[in-house]
Amino acid sequence: MLCTMVVGSAVVIFAGSRSESARPAAPLPEPSHERPWLTPEAAHEISGDDGMPGPLFDGLELGGPEPSPADRARIAAFARAHDVDIQLDVAGGSLASVRFAVTYGGCCGYEGADVLAMRFGRPQTQTCCGCDESWIDDWAKVSDDRRVHLRGHVRVNRVEVQWTPALTLPQLLVRADALIDSEGTSGVIEMPYPFVRYPWLSQDLGVRAVADGGRIREVVVVLRDESDSMDVVTAALRARWGRPRVHRDDTRTWRTADRIITLGAGELPTTLTIQKR
């Protein structure tokens, strides 16, 4: 009886061993594939060395006619091939803006984002004669001919850029003046104007609105661009509001039925204030 039980056990063990060896091996896990980074050649197509739209956008004009179907198809194919996002925004039958974005994957994607952002003119702050520097995550700049405005953002491993037509000084005055008595809250209202003197200050990205009771009562425009001299600014203001009153400290004021406009003088930066009377 004991022998029978031992033999039976041996048979069971042997059968179990054959069953285990007959099972197919479990497939090995697929290695993870990281999204390839944007190549330097592709970056050159998107942007020139000055951060403005590159060869990819040849034939397009910001503020000009909307892109043709062929241009849209060509740019969309490039975006798919390089895993980037490109949007062509049209308003009123014209090209209002071009938006570009890319996300760098992998453990060190922020490094790729930092390198690409430098191409778009990402500035740095520095203190103590350059011994303490840090990158600015939100910035703006204009092309040398002051026709194209760039707005850039970096969020860890993602870079976003928008190009729009830059405002001229008269156009800026119209937009700033139109804010008076409109609905809104206090804060900075971005405008595509070359506030480029101190690009790390948020006010350089737009105008500062002061609201009371849900309506904007005052707008402050800091004209930091050195090309906007007092004579240039005064000429633009005179064209819009007429001859100013010039005070002893060289401050100029304009008074209309419902506005008080004040242009500071002396020290840079030049500051323009529009107030509701």
C-alpha positions as CSV (number, residue, x, y, z in Angstrom):
1,M,0.0,0.0,0.0
2,L,2.8,2.4,0.8
3,C,4.5,1.6,-2.5
4,T,1.4,2.4,-4.5
5,M,1.0,5.8,-2.8
6,V,4.7,6.6,-3.5
7,V,4.4,5.7,-7.2
8,G,1.2,7.7,-7.5
9,S,2.8,10.7,-6.1
10,A,5.7,10.4,-8.5
11,V,3.3,10.3,-11.4
12,V,1.5,13.4,-10.3
13,I,4.8,15.3,-9.9
14,F,6.0,14.2,-13.3
15,A,2.8,15.2,-15.0
16,G,2.9,18.5,-13.3
17,S,6.4,19.2,-14.6
18,R,5.4,18.4,-18.1
19,S,2.4,20.7,-17.9
20,E,4.6,23.6,-16.6
21,S,7.1,23.1,-19.4
22,A,4.4,23.0,-22.1
23,R,3.1,26.6,-21.2
24,P,4.4,29.3,-23.6
25,A,6.8,31.8,-22.1
26,A,5.2,35.1,-21.1
27,P,6.0,37.9,-23.6
28,L,8.6,40.4,-22.4
29,P,7.3,43.9,-21.7
30,E,7.7,46.4,-24.5
31,P,10.4,49.0,-23.8
32,S,8.9,52.5,-23.4
33,H,9.5,54.8,-26.3
34,E,10.0,58.4,-25.5
35,R,8.7,61.1,-27.8
36,P,11.6,62.3,-29.9
37,W,12.7,65.9,-29.2
38,L,12.3,68.6,-31.8
39,T,15.4,68.5,-34.0
40,P,17.5,71.7,-34.6
41,E,16.6,71.5,-38.2
42,A,12.9,71.6,-37.4
43,A,13.4,74.4,-34.9
44,H,15.1,76.4,-37.6
45,E,12.1,76.0,-39.9
46,I,9.8,77.2,-37.2
47,S,11.8,80.2,-36.0
48,G,14.7,82.3,-37.3
49,D,17.6,83.3,-35.0
50,D,15.7,86.4,-34.0
51,G,12.7,84.4,-32.7
52,M,10.4,85.5,-35.4
53,P,8.5,83.1,-37.8
54,G,10.9,81.0,-39.8
55,P,11.0,79.6,-43.3
56,L,8.0,77.3,-42.6
57,F,5.8,80.3,-42.7
58,D,7.2,81.9,-45.9
59,G,4.3,83.3,-47.9
60,L,2.2,84.2,-44.8
61,E,1.9,87.7,-43.5
62,L,0.5,88.5,-40.0
63,G,-2.3,91.0,-40.6
64,G,-2.4,90.0,-44.2
65,P,-4.7,87.6,-46.2
66,E,-5.7,84.3,-44.5
67,P,-3.5,81.3,-45.4
68,S,-4.4,79.4,-48.6
69,P,-5.5,75.7,-48.3
70,A,-2.2,74.6,-49.7
71,D,-0.3,76.6,-47.0
72,R,-2.5,75.2,-44.3
73,A,-2.0,71.6,-45.5
74,R,1.8,72.1,-45.7
75,I,2.1,73.5,-42.2
76,A,-0.3,70.9,-40.8
77,A,1.8,68.1,-42.3
78,F,5.0,69.6,-40.8
79,A,3.2,69.7,-37.4
80,R,2.2,66.1,-37.5
81,A,5.7,65.0,-38.7
82,H,7.4,66.7,-35.8
83,D,4.7,66.2,-33.1
84,V,4.2,70.0,-32.5
85,D,1.0,72.1,-32.4
86,I,0.7,75.0,-34.9
87,Q,-2.5,77.1,-35.1
88,L,-3.2,79.7,-37.7
89,D,-5.8,82.1,-36.3
90,V,-7.9,84.0,-38.8
91,A,-10.1,87.0,-37.9
92,G,-12.0,89.2,-40.3
93,G,-10.5,87.5,-43.3
94,S,-6.9,88.1,-42.3
95,L,-4.2,86.2,-40.4
96,A,-4.5,87.4,-36.8
97,S,-1.9,85.3,-35.2
98,V,0.3,82.1,-35.4
99,R,0.5,79.9,-32.4
100,F,3.2,77.3,-31.8
101,A,3.6,74.8,-28.9
102,V,5.8,71.8,-28.2
103,T,6.2,69.5,-25.2
104,Y,9.5,67.7,-24.5
105,G,9.2,64.3,-23.0
106,G,11.6,62.1,-21.1
107,C,13.3,62.6,-17.7
108,C,15.0,65.8,-18.8
109,G,12.5,67.5,-21.1
110,Y,12.9,70.8,-19.3
111,E,16.4,71.0,-20.8
112,G,15.1,70.8,-24.4
113,A,12.4,73.4,-23.5
114,D,15.1,75.8,-22.1
115,V,17.3,75.5,-25.1
116,L,14.4,76.1,-27.6
117,A,13.1,79.1,-25.5
118,M,16.5,80.8,-25.9
119,R,15.8,80.7,-29.7
120,F,12.7,82.8,-29.0
121,G,14.6,85.4,-27.0
122,R,13.7,84.2,-23.5
123,P,15.3,86.8,-21.2
124,Q,17.0,86.4,-17.8
125,T,17.0,88.5,-14.7
126,Q,20.3,89.2,-13.0
127,T,21.3,90.9,-9.7
128,C,24.7,91.6,-8.1
129,C,26.4,92.3,-11.4
130,G,25.3,89.0,-12.9
131,C,26.1,86.7,-10.1
132,D,22.4,85.6,-9.6
133,E,20.5,84.8,-12.8
134,S,17.2,83.2,-13.5
135,W,15.1,82.5,-16.6
136,I,11.9,84.4,-17.2
137,D,9.0,82.1,-17.9
138,D,6.7,84.8,-19.6
139,W,8.2,87.4,-21.9
140,A,7.6,89.4,-25.0
141,K,9.7,91.0,-27.8
142,V,9.2,92.6,-31.2
143,S,11.0,92.2,-34.5
144,D,13.6,94.7,-35.5
145,D,11.2,96.4,-37.9
146,R,8.6,96.6,-35.1
147,R,6.0,94.8,-37.1
148,V,5.8,91.4,-35.4
149,H,5.1,90.8,-31.7
150,L,6.2,87.6,-30.0
151,R,4.7,86.4,-26.7
152,G,6.5,83.4,-25.1
153,H,5.8,81.0,-22.2
154,V,7.7,78.2,-20.7
155,R,6.1,75.7,-18.3
156,V,8.7,73.1,-17.2
157,N,8.9,71.0,-20.4
158,R,6.5,72.9,-22.6
159,V,7.2,75.9,-24.8
160,E,4.4,78.1,-26.2
161,V,4.8,81.0,-28.6
162,Q,2.4,83.4,-30.3
163,W,3.2,85.8,-33.0
164,T,0.8,88.7,-33.7
165,P,1.0,92.0,-35.6
166,A,2.6,94.6,-33.3
167,L,0.7,97.7,-32.4
168,T,2.0,101.1,-33.5
169,L,1.9,103.9,-30.9
170,P,-1.3,105.5,-32.3
171,Q,-3.0,102.1,-32.2
172,L,-1.9,101.5,-28.6
173,L,-3.4,104.9,-27.6
174,V,-6.7,103.9,-29.3
175,R,-6.8,100.6,-27.4
176,A,-5.8,102.1,-24.1
177,D,-8.3,104.9,-24.4
178,A,-11.1,102.4,-25.3
179,L,-10.7,100.7,-21.9
180,I,-11.9,103.7,-20.0
181,D,-15.4,103.2,-18.5
182,S,-15.5,99.6,-19.9
183,E,-16.3,96.6,-17.7
184,G,-13.3,95.1,-16.0
185,T,-11.1,94.6,-13.0
186,S,-7.8,96.1,-11.9
187,G,-4.7,94.4,-13.3
188,V,-2.4,94.2,-16.3
189,I,-4.1,94.0,-19.7
190,E,-1.7,92.5,-22.3
191,M,-1.2,94.3,-25.6
192,P,1.1,93.5,-28.5
193,Y,3.2,96.6,-28.2
194,P,7.0,96.7,-27.8
195,F,7.3,97.2,-24.1
196,V,10.8,95.8,-24.3
197,R,13.0,97.9,-22.0
198,Y,12.4,95.8,-18.9
199,P,10.8,92.6,-20.2
200,W,10.8,90.8,-16.8
201,L,8.2,93.1,-15.4
202,S,4.6,92.1,-16.0
203,Q,3.6,95.7,-16.7
204,D,5.8,95.5,-19.8
205,L,3.4,93.0,-21.3
206,G,0.6,95.4,-21.3
207,V,-1.1,98.4,-19.7
208,R,-2.2,98.6,-16.0
209,A,-5.9,99.1,-15.5
210,V,-7.4,100.5,-12.3
211,A,-11.1,99.6,-11.8
212,D,-13.8,100.9,-9.4
213,G,-17.2,99.3,-9.1
214,G,-16.5,96.8,-11.9
215,R,-15.6,99.5,-14.4
216,I,-12.1,100.7,-15.5
217,R,-11.5,104.3,-14.4
218,E,-7.8,104.6,-15.1
219,V,-5.2,103.2,-17.5
220,V,-1.5,103.6,-17.0
221,V,0.8,103.0,-20.0
222,V,4.5,102.7,-19.3
223,L,6.4,103.5,-22.5
224,R,9.7,101.8,-21.9
225,D,10.9,101.6,-25.5
226,E,13.7,104.1,-25.9
227,S,12.6,104.9,-29.4
228,D,9.4,106.4,-27.9
229,S,11.0,109.7,-27.0
230,M,9.0,112.5,-25.5
231,D,8.7,114.3,-28.8
232,V,7.4,111.1,-30.6
233,V,4.9,110.4,-27.8
234,T,3.8,114.0,-27.6
235,A,3.2,114.1,-31.4
236,A,1.0,111.0,-31.2
237,L,-0.9,112.4,-28.3
238,R,-1.4,115.8,-30.0
239,A,-2.7,114.0,-33.1
240,R,-5.4,112.4,-30.9
241,W,-6.2,115.0,-28.3
242,G,-4.9,118.3,-29.6
243,R,-2.5,120.7,-27.9
244,P,-1.5,119.9,-24.3
245,R,-0.9,122.1,-21.3
246,V,2.8,122.1,-20.5
247,H,3.7,122.5,-16.8
248,R,6.9,123.8,-15.2
249,D,8.2,120.3,-14.7
250,D,7.6,119.6,-18.4
251,T,4.6,117.3,-17.6
252,R,1.9,117.6,-20.2
253,T,-1.9,117.3,-19.6
254,W,-4.9,117.1,-21.9
255,R,-8.5,117.6,-20.7
256,T,-11.5,116.5,-22.6
257,A,-15.2,116.3,-21.7
258,D,-14.7,113.0,-19.9
259,R,-10.9,112.4,-19.8
260,I,-7.8,113.7,-18.1
261,I,-4.6,112.5,-19.9
262,T,-1.2,113.1,-18.3
263,L,2.2,112.5,-19.8
264,G,5.0,112.3,-17.3
265,A,8.3,114.0,-18.1
266,G,11.9,113.8,-17.0
267,E,13.1,110.4,-15.9
268,L,12.6,107.3,-17.9
269,P,10.4,105.4,-18.3
270,T,7.9,107.7,-19.7
271,T,4.4,107.2,-18.2
272,L,1.1,108.0,-19.7
273,T,-2.1,108.0,-17.6
274,I,-5.6,108.2,-18.9
275,Q,-8.3,108.9,-16.3
276,K,-12.1,109.0,-16.3
277,R,-13.3,112.5,-15.1
